[in-house]
């Protein structure tokens, strides 16, 4: 399955690619892989992200997995700023 992490524009700026797609057997594995690549899920708590904008990244859930890489259901990824980790 593929899980897509969408970056929140916390503090008015993007850091790295706007989307990260991870191939994994489960959402929990995808979250772990994403963290190994530098994605974090508690930026407000760590005072990295803007408190009013919220965390830059959110964990994915099991029902968000797709059979192929997609961004908002779109499998034509050419127009997106993303990284794919398989």
Secondary structure, DSSP 8 states (H G I E B T S, - for coil): -EEEEE---GGG---S-SEEEEE-SSHHHHHHHHHHTT--S-TTTTTSS-TTT--S-----GGG-BSS--BTTB--GGGS-EEEE-
